Amino acid sequence: MHVVYPGSFDPLHNGHLDVIRRASRLFDRVTVAVLENPSKRGQQLFSAEERAHIIRDAVGQANLGNVEVRTFQGLLVEFLKAIDSKVIVKGLRAVSDYEYELQMAHLNRQFPPHAETLFIMAATRWSFISSTMVKEIARYGGDVSEMVPPATLEALLYKQQQ
């Protein structure tokens, strides 16, 4: 089974990587789909290509051979059709995530390929982490090394030096 794990991943944190690892053990093929949202250009810390590069590095360091990383624009259902997948994987941290993701799952199922969405609960140790929090802590010089994989930490440190 080929599944797609979509998101902005700005930046990738250990909660994301945990979902990728667990999905890679459950499914034959996992595509991490990095959303390139033109309306948010300039608001994101990393470009879609930079985020994809970080994820590729992290996936490579984790030896996840059945995981590929691609960027996409537009509707997720169109991306699913283009890569011939009908299953979406999403990570859930809390009830608030569930409410939003349930609505998205119902919407995505209305359009071809009528995708099913499978939820992977966040590991307790990562359930408090969000990309927004990582960016905020890093922006003020805080230590995020326990929250992100080495590839993300390296990219964050490089951004701070620019």
OpenMM code with the backbone's topology and positions (N, CA, C; nanometers):
from openmm import Vec3, app, unit

residues = "MET HIS VAL VAL TYR PRO GLY SER PHE ASP PRO LEU HIS ASN GLY HIS LEU ASP VAL ILE ARG ARG ALA SER ARG LEU PHE ASP ARG VAL THR VAL ALA VAL LEU GLU ASN PRO SER LYS ARG GLY GLN GLN LEU PHE SER ALA GLU GLU ARG ALA HIS ILE ILE ARG ASP ALA VAL GLY GLN ALA ASN LEU GLY ASN VAL GLU VAL ARG THR PHE GLN GLY LEU LEU VAL GLU PHE LEU LYS ALA ILE ASP SER LYS VAL ILE VAL LYS GLY LEU ARG ALA VAL SER ASP TYR GLU TYR GLU LEU GLN MET ALA HIS LEU ASN ARG GLN PHE PRO PRO HIS ALA GLU THR LEU PHE ILE MET ALA ALA THR ARG TRP SER PHE ILE SER SER THR MET VAL LYS GLU ILE ALA ARG TYR GLY GLY ASP VAL SER GLU MET VAL PRO PRO ALA THR LEU GLU ALA LEU LEU TYR LYS GLN GLN GLN".split()
positions = [
    Vec3(0.0843, -0.1179, 0.0000),
    Vec3(0.0000, 0.0000, 0.0000),
    Vec3(0.0891, 0.1246, 0.0000),
    Vec3(0.0512, 0.2206, -0.0811),
    Vec3(0.1223, 0.3474, -0.0942),
    Vec3(0.0407, 0.4551, -0.0246),
    Vec3(0.0987, 0.5177, 0.0786),
    Vec3(0.0295, 0.6227, 0.1530),
    Vec3(0.1030, 0.7546, 0.1379),
    Vec3(0.0282, 0.8618, 0.1609),
    Vec3(0.0839, 0.9962, 0.1525),
    Vec3(0.0674, 1.0646, 0.2875),
    Vec3(0.1771, 1.1199, 0.3376),
    Vec3(0.1772, 1.1975, 0.4618),
    Vec3(0.2003, 1.3436, 0.4229),
    Vec3(0.0925, 1.4218, 0.4126),
    Vec3(0.1060, 1.5609, 0.3689),
    Vec3(0.1242, 1.6577, 0.4855),
    Vec3(0.1855, 1.7710, 0.4567),
    Vec3(0.1977, 1.8749, 0.5573),
    Vec3(0.2875, 1.9868, 0.5101),
    Vec3(0.2969, 2.0884, 0.5935),
    Vec3(0.3870, 2.1987, 0.5600),
    Vec3(0.5275, 2.1702, 0.6133),
    Vec3(0.5374, 2.1040, 0.7280),
    Vec3(0.6671, 2.0640, 0.7843),
    Vec3(0.7646, 2.1812, 0.7914),
    Vec3(0.7170, 2.2929, 0.8464),
    Vec3(0.7992, 2.4147, 0.8499),
    Vec3(0.8292, 2.4559, 0.9941),
    Vec3(0.9271, 2.3915, 1.0585),
    Vec3(1.0156, 2.2871, 1.0080),
    Vec3(0.9727, 2.1473, 1.0553),
    Vec3(1.0399, 2.0474, 1.0013),
    Vec3(1.0229, 1.9090, 1.0447),
    Vec3(1.0672, 1.8972, 1.1907),
    Vec3(0.9845, 1.8345, 1.2729),
    Vec3(1.0238, 1.8101, 1.4117),
    Vec3(1.0144, 1.6607, 1.4424),
    Vec3(1.0527, 1.6226, 1.5632),
    Vec3(1.0578, 1.4806, 1.5979),
    Vec3(0.9214, 1.4133, 1.5964),
    Vec3(0.8158, 1.4886, 1.6208),
    Vec3(0.6814, 1.4321, 1.6102),
    Vec3(0.6510, 1.3908, 1.4679),
    Vec3(0.6854, 1.4760, 1.3711),
    Vec3(0.6687, 1.4414, 1.2292),
    Vec3(0.7503, 1.3177, 1.1942),
    Vec3(0.8774, 1.3187, 1.2355),
    Vec3(0.9662, 1.2076, 1.2007),
    Vec3(0.9173, 1.0771, 1.2631),
    Vec3(0.8597, 1.0842, 1.3823),
    Vec3(0.8038, 0.9660, 1.4464),
    Vec3(0.6888, 0.9090, 1.3627),
    Vec3(0.6016, 0.9944, 1.3123),
    Vec3(0.4903, 0.9486, 1.2276),
    Vec3(0.5451, 0.8875, 1.0990),
    Vec3(0.6459, 0.9492, 1.0398),
    Vec3(0.7066, 0.8953, 0.9174),
    Vec3(0.7656, 0.7563, 0.9444),
    Vec3(0.8391, 0.7426, 1.0529),
    Vec3(0.8989, 0.6122, 1.0887),
    Vec3(0.7918, 0.5054, 1.1060),
    Vec3(0.6884, 0.5391, 1.1823),
    Vec3(0.5840, 0.4413, 1.2114),
    Vec3(0.5062, 0.4056, 1.0858),
    Vec3(0.4783, 0.5039, 1.0010),
    Vec3(0.4091, 0.4754, 0.8748),
    Vec3(0.4952, 0.3871, 0.7852),
    Vec3(0.6269, 0.4105, 0.7864),
    Vec3(0.7157, 0.3313, 0.7005),
    Vec3(0.7207, 0.1851, 0.7431),
    Vec3(0.6935, 0.1586, 0.8710),
    Vec3(0.6883, 0.0200, 0.9180),
    Vec3(0.5547, -0.0465, 0.8826),
    Vec3(0.4505, 0.0334, 0.8689),
    Vec3(0.3167, -0.0208, 0.8443),
    Vec3(0.2831, -0.0373, 0.6964),
    Vec3(0.3435, 0.0468, 0.6117),
    Vec3(0.3058, 0.0507, 0.4712),
    Vec3(0.4258, 0.0265, 0.3805),
    Vec3(0.3983, -0.0250, 0.2612),
    Vec3(0.5040, -0.0564, 0.1651),
    Vec3(0.5782, 0.0676, 0.1189),
    Vec3(0.5029, 0.1755, 0.1011),
    Vec3(0.5609, 0.2969, 0.0432),
    Vec3(0.4957, 0.4190, 0.1065),
    Vec3(0.5777, 0.5148, 0.1474),
    Vec3(0.5294, 0.6383, 0.2083),
    Vec3(0.5853, 0.7555, 0.1281),
    Vec3(0.4964, 0.8424, 0.0836),
    Vec3(0.5393, 0.9673, 0.0212),
    Vec3(0.5091, 1.0807, 0.1178),
    Vec3(0.6128, 1.1502, 0.1609),
    Vec3(0.5951, 1.2706, 0.2417),
    Vec3(0.5735, 1.3838, 0.1424),
    Vec3(0.4558, 1.4443, 0.1494),
    Vec3(0.4163, 1.5477, 0.0536),
    Vec3(0.4251, 1.6845, 0.1200),
    Vec3(0.5214, 1.7632, 0.0772),
    Vec3(0.5475, 1.8945, 0.1352),
    Vec3(0.4683, 1.9995, 0.0570),
    Vec3(0.3754, 2.0636, 0.1261),
    Vec3(0.2894, 2.1626, 0.0617),
    Vec3(0.3663, 2.2894, 0.0290),
    Vec3(0.3567, 2.3271, -0.0957),
    Vec3(0.4129, 2.4541, -0.1427),
    Vec3(0.2957, 2.5477, -0.1627),
    Vec3(0.2743, 2.6379, -0.0677),
    Vec3(0.1587, 2.7261, -0.0698),
    Vec3(0.2015, 2.8661, -0.1141),
    Vec3(0.1742, 2.9016, -0.2397),
    Vec3(0.2176, 3.0324, -0.2903),
    Vec3(0.1625, 3.1501, -0.2100),
    Vec3(0.0456, 3.1352, -0.1491),
    Vec3(-0.0124, 3.2459, -0.0729),
    Vec3(0.0616, 3.2699, 0.0590),
    Vec3(0.1462, 3.1755, 0.0996),
    Vec3(0.2224, 3.1912, 0.2240),
    Vec3(0.3698, 3.2195, 0.1999),
    Vec3(0.4081, 3.2450, 0.0747),
    Vec3(0.5488, 3.2770, 0.0488),
    Vec3(0.5895, 3.3979, 0.1306),
    Vec3(0.7064, 3.3898, 0.1877),
    Vec3(0.7548, 3.4987, 0.2717),
    Vec3(0.7142, 3.4821, 0.4173),
    Vec3(0.6105, 3.4025, 0.4445),
    Vec3(0.5661, 3.3786, 0.5814),
    Vec3(0.6296, 3.2525, 0.6387),
    Vec3(0.6840, 3.1693, 0.5513),
    Vec3(0.7420, 3.0437, 0.5966),
    Vec3(0.8904, 3.0608, 0.6244),
    Vec3(0.9386, 2.9851, 0.7216),
    Vec3(1.0794, 2.9915, 0.7562),
    Vec3(1.1653, 2.9320, 0.6454),
    Vec3(1.1215, 2.8176, 0.5913),
    Vec3(1.1953, 2.7483, 0.4861),
    Vec3(1.1077, 2.7356, 0.3618),
    Vec3(1.1710, 2.7439, 0.2454),
    Vec3(1.0972, 2.7207, 0.1201),
    Vec3(1.0566, 2.5734, 0.1142),
    Vec3(0.9657, 2.5409, 0.0247),
    Vec3(0.9218, 2.4017, 0.0093),
    Vec3(1.0401, 2.3118, -0.0261),
    Vec3(1.1282, 2.3589, -0.1125),
    Vec3(1.2445, 2.2781, -0.1496),
    Vec3(1.3400, 2.2595, -0.0323),
    Vec3(1.3590, 2.3642, 0.0481),
    Vec3(1.4440, 2.3511, 0.1671),
    Vec3(1.3834, 2.2503, 0.2647),
    Vec3(1.2518, 2.2575, 0.2840),
    Vec3(1.1844, 2.1641, 0.3740),
    Vec3(1.1965, 2.0209, 0.3219),
    Vec3(1.1802, 2.0030, 0.1919),
    Vec3(1.1947, 1.8696, 0.1326),
    Vec3(1.3371, 1.8177, 0.1523),
    Vec3(1.4353, 1.9050, 0.1361),
    Vec3(1.5751, 1.8660, 0.1554),
    Vec3(1.6004, 1.8217, 0.3004),
    Vec3(1.5473, 1.8971, 0.3956),
    Vec3(1.5622, 1.8626, 0.5376),
    Vec3(1.5004, 1.7252, 0.5645),
    Vec3(1.3812, 1.7031, 0.5112),
    Vec3(1.3128, 1.5749, 0.5345),
    Vec3(1.3896, 1.4612, 0.4692),
    Vec3(1.4387, 1.4822, 0.3478),
    Vec3(1.5192, 1.3775, 0.2816),
    Vec3(1.6411, 1.3417, 0.3659),
    Vec3(1.7074, 1.4441, 0.4206),
    Vec3(1.8242, 1.4188, 0.5058),
    Vec3(1.7843, 1.3384, 0.6295),
    Vec3(1.6766, 1.3785, 0.6948),
    Vec3(1.6317, 1.3100, 0.8163),
    Vec3(1.5894, 1.1665, 0.7872),
    Vec3(1.5188, 1.1459, 0.6775),
    Vec3(1.4744, 1.0122, 0.6370),
    Vec3(1.5959, 0.9252, 0.6025),
    Vec3(1.6946, 0.9844, 0.5364),
    Vec3(1.8168, 0.9122, 0.5035),
    Vec3(1.8930, 0.8716, 0.6285),
    Vec3(1.9039, 0.9638, 0.7248),
    Vec3(1.9733, 0.9335, 0.8500),
    Vec3(1.9002, 0.8247, 0.9290),
    Vec3(1.7684, 0.8160, 0.9111),
    Vec3(1.6886, 0.7143, 0.9807),
    Vec3(1.6817, 0.5832, 0.9021),
    Vec3(1.7447, 0.5796, 0.7841),
    Vec3(1.7462, 0.4589, 0.6987),
    Vec3(1.6062, 0.4093, 0.6631),
    Vec3(1.5218, 0.4996, 0.6203),
    Vec3(1.3854, 0.4644, 0.5821),
    Vec3(1.3782, 0.4559, 0.4299),
    Vec3(1.4144, 0.3414, 0.3764),
    Vec3(1.4275, 0.3225, 0.2322),
    Vec3(1.2974, 0.3243, 0.1545),
    Vec3(1.1851, 0.3073, 0.2217),
    Vec3(1.0569, 0.3064, 0.1512),
    Vec3(0.9850, 0.4408, 0.1591),
    Vec3(1.0592, 0.5461, 0.1966),
    Vec3(1.0016, 0.6801, 0.2086),
    Vec3(1.0612, 0.7707, 0.1018),
    Vec3(0.9740, 0.8389, 0.0292),
    Vec3(1.0191, 0.9411, -0.0664),
    Vec3(0.9588, 1.0742, -0.0248),
    Vec3(1.0189, 1.1817, -0.0693),
    Vec3(0.9743, 1.3163, -0.0342),
    Vec3(0.9519, 1.3942, -0.1619),
    Vec3(0.8338, 1.4552, -0.1708),
    Vec3(0.8013, 1.5370, -0.2881),
    Vec3(0.7301, 1.6637, -0.2433),
    Vec3(0.7398, 1.7671, -0.3232),
    Vec3(0.6633, 1.8890, -0.2976),
    Vec3(0.5409, 1.8883, -0.3880),
    Vec3(0.4391, 1.9618, -0.3448),
    Vec3(0.3199, 1.9749, -0.4293),
    Vec3(0.2519, 2.1083, -0.4024),
    Vec3(0.1732, 2.1507, -0.5001),
    Vec3(0.0906, 2.2705, -0.4890),
    Vec3(-0.0524, 2.2300, -0.5172),
    Vec3(-0.1450, 2.3082, -0.4680),
    Vec3(-0.2848, 2.2835, -0.5012),
    Vec3(-0.3507, 2.1825, -0.4093),
    Vec3(-0.4528, 2.1159, -0.4639),
    Vec3(-0.5319, 2.0230, -0.3846),
    Vec3(-0.4585, 1.8914, -0.3616),
    Vec3(-0.4655, 1.8436, -0.2408),
    Vec3(-0.4036, 1.7157, -0.2063),
    Vec3(-0.4619, 1.6028, -0.2905),
    Vec3(-0.5924, 1.6056, -0.3159),
    Vec3(-0.6541, 1.4971, -0.3943),
    Vec3(-0.5971, 1.4904, -0.5354),
    Vec3(-0.5602, 1.6030, -0.5924),
    Vec3(-0.4980, 1.6032, -0.7254),
    Vec3(-0.3585, 1.5415, -0.7192),
    Vec3(-0.2856, 1.5712, -0.6125),
    Vec3(-0.1533, 1.5112, -0.5933),
    Vec3(-0.1668, 1.3601, -0.5771),
    Vec3(-0.2640, 1.3169, -0.4992),
    Vec3(-0.2874, 1.1732, -0.4805),
    Vec3(-0.3110, 1.1035, -0.6144),
    Vec3(-0.3945, 1.1637, -0.6979),
    Vec3(-0.4210, 1.1048, -0.8302),
    Vec3(-0.2933, 1.0974, -0.9126),
    Vec3(-0.2136, 1.2019, -0.9069),
    Vec3(-0.0913, 1.2083, -0.9880),
    Vec3(0.0096, 1.1003, -0.9506),
    Vec3(0.0113, 1.0609, -0.8237),
    Vec3(0.1087, 0.9588, -0.7815),
    Vec3(0.0418, 0.8240, -0.7556),
    Vec3(-0.0859, 0.8136, -0.7896),
    Vec3(-0.1602, 0.6875, -0.7798),
    Vec3(-0.1671, 0.6335, -0.6368),
    Vec3(-0.2108, 0.7185, -0.5458),
    Vec3(-0.2333, 0.6778, -0.4069),
    Vec3(-0.3753, 0.7143, -0.3683),
    Vec3(-0.4322, 0.6379, -0.2758),
    Vec3(-0.5683, 0.6636, -0.2285),
    Vec3(-0.5761, 0.6696, -0.0773),
    Vec3(-0.4594, 0.6795, -0.0117),
    Vec3(-0.4580, 0.6778, 0.1346),
    Vec3(-0.3720, 0.7926, 0.1873),
    Vec3(-0.4302, 0.8664, 0.2815),
    Vec3(-0.3625, 0.9773, 0.3482),
    Vec3(-0.3334, 0.9348, 0.4913),
    Vec3(-0.2142, 0.9641, 0.5388),
    Vec3(-0.1779, 0.9402, 0.6784),
    Vec3(-0.1595, 1.0762, 0.7439),
    Vec3(-0.2180, 1.0927, 0.8614),
    Vec3(-0.2028, 1.2162, 0.9369),
    Vec3(-0.1691, 1.1821, 1.0812),
    Vec3(-0.0867, 1.2647, 1.1424),
    Vec3(-0.0550, 1.2497, 1.2837),
    Vec3(-0.1493, 1.3345, 1.3670),
    Vec3(-0.1884, 1.2832, 1.4826),
    Vec3(-0.2772, 1.3566, 1.5735),
    Vec3(-0.2101, 1.3727, 1.7087),
    Vec3(-0.2098, 1.4950, 1.7614),
    Vec3(-0.1526, 1.5213, 1.8932),
    Vec3(-0.2606, 1.5336, 1.9998),
    Vec3(-0.3734, 1.5947, 1.9634),
    Vec3(-0.4761, 1.6258, 2.0637),
    Vec3(-0.6133, 1.6291, 1.9977),
    Vec3(-0.7152, 1.6455, 2.0801),
    Vec3(-0.8527, 1.6508, 2.0304),
    Vec3(-0.8678, 1.7641, 1.9289),
    Vec3(-0.8010, 1.8755, 1.9513),
    Vec3(-0.8118, 1.9886, 1.8581),
    Vec3(-0.7600, 1.9505, 1.7194),
    Vec3(-0.6542, 1.8697, 1.7116),
    Vec3(-0.6067, 1.8196, 1.5819),
    Vec3(-0.7136, 1.7326, 1.5175),
    Vec3(-0.7777, 1.6470, 1.5980),
    Vec3(-0.8764, 1.5533, 1.5456),
    Vec3(-0.9929, 1.6263, 1.4801),
    Vec3(-1.0424, 1.7294, 1.5433),
    Vec3(-1.1575, 1.8025, 1.4888),
    Vec3(-1.1265, 1.8585, 1.3498),
    Vec3(-1.0109, 1.9199, 1.3357),
    Vec3(-0.9709, 1.9758, 1.2059),
    Vec3(-0.9465, 1.8648, 1.1042),
    Vec3(-0.8714, 1.7628, 1.1439),
    Vec3(-0.8359, 1.6555, 1.0504),
    Vec3(-0.9573, 1.5721, 1.0095),
    Vec3(-1.0548, 1.5563, 1.0977),
    Vec3(-1.1779, 1.4858, 1.0623),
    Vec3(-1.2507, 1.5601, 0.9505),
    Vec3(-1.2598, 1.6903, 0.9624),
    Vec3(-1.3235, 1.7722, 0.8590),
    Vec3(-1.2489, 1.7588, 0.7261),
    Vec3(-1.1152, 1.7651, 0.7313),
    Vec3(-1.0359, 1.7508, 0.6087),
    Vec3(-1.0526, 1.6119, 0.5479),
    Vec3(-1.0576, 1.5084, 0.6321),
    Vec3(-1.0744, 1.3712, 0.5831),
    Vec3(-1.2072, 1.3572, 0.5092),
    Vec3(-1.3123, 1.4139, 0.5648),
    Vec3(-1.4435, 1.4069, 0.4989),
    Vec3(-1.4429, 1.4827, 0.3663),
    Vec3(-1.3786, 1.5979, 0.3656),
    Vec3(-1.3701, 1.6752, 0.2406),
    Vec3(-1.2904, 1.5996, 0.1346),
    Vec3(-1.1749, 1.5461, 0.1721),
    Vec3(-1.0906, 1.4750, 0.0754),
    Vec3(-1.1602, 1.3524, 0.0183),
    Vec3(-1.2464, 1.2900, 0.0970),
    Vec3(-1.3161, 1.1710, 0.0486),
    Vec3(-1.4236, 1.2050, -0.0547),
    Vec3(-1.4634, 1.3304, -0.0620),
    Vec3(-1.5675, 1.3709, -0.1568),
    Vec3(-1.5181, 1.3796, -0.3009),
    Vec3(-1.3878, 1.3882, -0.3186),
    Vec3(-1.3294, 1.4078, -0.4514),
    Vec3(-1.2463, 1.2865, -0.4914),
    Vec3(-1.2488, 1.2551, -0.6226),
    Vec3(-1.1629, 1.1446, -0.6674),
    Vec3(-1.0187, 1.1736, -0.6276),
    Vec3(-0.9462, 1.0768, -0.5812),
    Vec3(-0.9700, 0.9327, -0.5782),
    Vec3(-1.0466, 0.8826, -0.4563),
    Vec3(-1.1261, 0.9689, -0.3881),
    Vec3(-1.2050, 0.9297, -0.2713),
    Vec3(-1.1163, 0.8649, -0.1648),
    Vec3(-1.0143, 0.9386, -0.1279),
    Vec3(-0.9099, 0.8888, -0.0377),
    Vec3(-0.9620, 0.8606, 0.1026),
    Vec3(-0.9048, 0.7586, 0.1603),
    Vec3(-0.9260, 0.7303, 0.3019),
    Vec3(-0.8137, 0.7974, 0.3797),
    Vec3(-0.8465, 0.8432, 0.4996),
    Vec3(-0.7462, 0.9038, 0.5859),
    Vec3(-0.7280, 0.8161, 0.7088),
    Vec3(-0.6030, 0.7815, 0.7362),
    Vec3(-0.5680, 0.7022, 0.8535),
    Vec3(-0.4906, 0.7914, 0.9494),
    Vec3(-0.5244, 0.7807, 1.0775),
    Vec3(-0.4608, 0.8645, 1.1781),
    Vec3(-0.3624, 0.7838, 1.2617),
    Vec3(-0.2459, 0.8431, 1.2852),
    Vec3(-0.1463, 0.7855, 1.3752),
    Vec3(-0.1347, 0.8811, 1.4930),
    Vec3(-0.1604, 0.8291, 1.6113),
    Vec3(-0.1521, 0.9121, 1.7311),
    Vec3(-0.0064, 0.9477, 1.7591),
    Vec3(0.0163, 1.0713, 1.7936),
    Vec3(0.1513, 1.1155, 1.8276),
    Vec3(0.2006, 1.0390, 1.9501),
    Vec3(0.3265, 1.0031, 1.9484),
    Vec3(0.3869, 0.9449, 2.0672),
    Vec3(0.3805, 1.0494, 2.1783),
    Vec3(0.3542, 1.0059, 2.2988),
    Vec3(0.3372, 1.0976, 2.4117),
    Vec3(0.4545, 1.1941, 2.4244),
    Vec3(0.5747, 1.1428, 2.4024),
    Vec3(0.6926, 1.2282, 2.4222),
    Vec3(0.7012, 1.3422, 2.3213),
    Vec3(0.6278, 1.3329, 2.2088),
    Vec3(0.6311, 1.4384, 2.1075),
    Vec3(0.4979, 1.5125, 2.0966),
    Vec3(0.4000, 1.4790, 2.1769),
    Vec3(0.2652, 1.5334, 2.1589),
    Vec3(0.2544, 1.6839, 2.1849),
    Vec3(0.3520, 1.7406, 2.2520),
    Vec3(0.3481, 1.8841, 2.2822),
    Vec3(0.4202, 1.9685, 2.1777),
    Vec3(0.4881, 1.9048, 2.0834),
    Vec3(0.5708, 1.9787, 1.9875),
    Vec3(0.4890, 2.0190, 1.8655),
    Vec3(0.5087, 2.1415, 1.8222),
    Vec3(0.4522, 2.1888, 1.6958),
    Vec3(0.5597, 2.2674, 1.6231),
    Vec3(0.5459, 2.2762, 1.4925),
    Vec3(0.6423, 2.3552, 1.4140),
    Vec3(0.6421, 2.5008, 1.4585),
    Vec3(0.5250, 2.5521, 1.4919),
    Vec3(0.5140, 2.6915, 1.5372),
    Vec3(0.5965, 2.7123, 1.6639),
    Vec3(0.5854, 2.6185, 1.7581),
    Vec3(0.6617, 2.6310, 1.8826),
    Vec3(0.8121, 2.6205, 1.8574),
    Vec3(0.8510, 2.5274, 1.7711),
    Vec3(0.9933, 2.5114, 1.7383),
    Vec3(1.0475, 2.6408, 1.6789),
    Vec3(0.9744, 2.6989, 1.5842),
    Vec3(1.0198, 2.8249, 1.5212),
    Vec3(1.0319, 2.9367, 1.6239),
    Vec3(0.9330, 2.9458, 1.7128),
    Vec3(0.9330, 3.0525, 1.8127),
    Vec3(1.0502, 3.0382, 1.9089),
    Vec3(1.0739, 2.9176, 1.9575),
    Vec3(1.1848, 2.8943, 2.0497),
    Vec3(1.3180, 2.9226, 1.9801),
    Vec3(1.3325, 2.8726, 1.8578),
    Vec3(1.4572, 2.8934, 1.7832),
    Vec3(1.4788, 3.0416, 1.7525),
    Vec3(1.3724, 3.1127, 1.7209),
    Vec3(1.3824, 3.2558, 1.6881),
    Vec3(1.4451, 3.3342, 1.8032),
    Vec3(1.4161, 3.2920, 1.9257),
    Vec3(1.4692, 3.3629, 2.0422),
    Vec3(1.5937, 3.2964, 2.0994),
    Vec3(1.6562, 3.2092, 2.0205),
    Vec3(1.7829, 3.1507, 2.0607),
    Vec3(1.7724, 3.0341, 2.1568),
    Vec3(1.6520, 2.9815, 2.1753),
    Vec3(1.6341, 2.8675, 2.2654),
    Vec3(1.6856, 2.7383, 2.2028),
    Vec3(1.7108, 2.6408, 2.2865),
    Vec3(1.7643, 2.5118, 2.2431),
    Vec3(1.6503, 2.4196, 2.2008),
    Vec3(1.6446, 2.3863, 2.0731),
    Vec3(1.5409, 2.2963, 2.0204),
    Vec3(1.6000, 2.1605, 1.9824),
    Vec3(1.7223, 2.1340, 2.0232),
    Vec3(1.7924, 2.0127, 1.9789),
    Vec3(1.7224, 1.8835, 2.0211),
    Vec3(1.6434, 1.8859, 2.1272),
    Vec3(1.5705, 1.7661, 2.1704),
    Vec3(1.4363, 1.7529, 2.0988),
    Vec3(1.3971, 1.8539, 2.0233),
    Vec3(1.2661, 1.8557, 1.9588),
    Vec3(1.2706, 1.8265, 1.8089),
    Vec3(1.3900, 1.8375, 1.7512),
    Vec3(1.4022, 1.8248, 1.6054),
    Vec3(1.5135, 1.7269, 1.5700),
    Vec3(1.5043, 1.6656, 1.4518),
    Vec3(1.6145, 1.5800, 1.4075),
    Vec3(1.7369, 1.6652, 1.3718),
    Vec3(1.8556, 1.6022, 1.3678),
    Vec3(1.9782, 1.6774, 1.3373),
    Vec3(1.9695, 1.7588, 1.2076),
    Vec3(1.9033, 1.7074, 1.1054),
    Vec3(1.8938, 1.7807, 0.9784),
    Vec3(1.8206, 1.9132, 0.9962),
    Vec3(1.7156, 1.9128, 1.0786),
    Vec3(1.6415, 2.0366, 1.1047),
    Vec3(1.7249, 2.1319, 1.1880),
    Vec3(1.7906, 2.0785, 1.2900),
    Vec3(1.8735, 2.1637, 1.3766),
    Vec3(1.9814, 2.2335, 1.2948),
    Vec3(2.0452, 2.1586, 1.2077),
    Vec3(2.1494, 2.2162, 1.1220),
    Vec3(2.0931, 2.3285, 1.0350),
    Vec3(1.9755, 2.3060, 0.9773),
    Vec3(1.9137, 2.4082, 0.8912),
    Vec3(1.8731, 2.5307, 0.9716),
    Vec3(1.8219, 2.5100, 1.0922),
    Vec3(1.7836, 2.6224, 1.1773),
    Vec3(1.9049, 2.7065, 1.2158),
    Vec3(2.0129, 2.6396, 1.2524),
    Vec3(2.1353, 2.7119, 1.2894),
    Vec3(2.1912, 2.7894, 1.1704),
    Vec3(2.1845, 2.7307, 1.0525),
    Vec3(2.2313, 2.7988, 0.9308),
    Vec3(2.1459, 2.9236, 0.9052),
    Vec3(2.0131, 2.9105, 0.9214),
    Vec3(1.9239, 3.0253, 0.8993),
    Vec3(1.9551, 3.1385, 0.9964),
    Vec3(1.9855, 3.1025, 1.1212),
    Vec3(2.0150, 3.2048, 1.2215),
    Vec3(2.1422, 3.2819, 1.1900),
    Vec3(2.2359, 3.2175, 1.1189),
    Vec3(2.3621, 3.2836, 1.0859),
    Vec3(2.3485, 3.3743, 0.9649),
    Vec3(2.2418, 3.3621, 0.8908),
    Vec3(2.2244, 3.4441, 0.7703),
    Vec3(2.1820, 3.5839, 0.8048),
] * unit.nanometer
topology = app.Topology()
chain = topology.addChain("A")
for resn in residues:
    res = topology.addResidue(resn, chain)
    for name in ("N", "CA", "C"):
        topology.addAtom(name, app.Element.getBySymbol(name[0]), res)
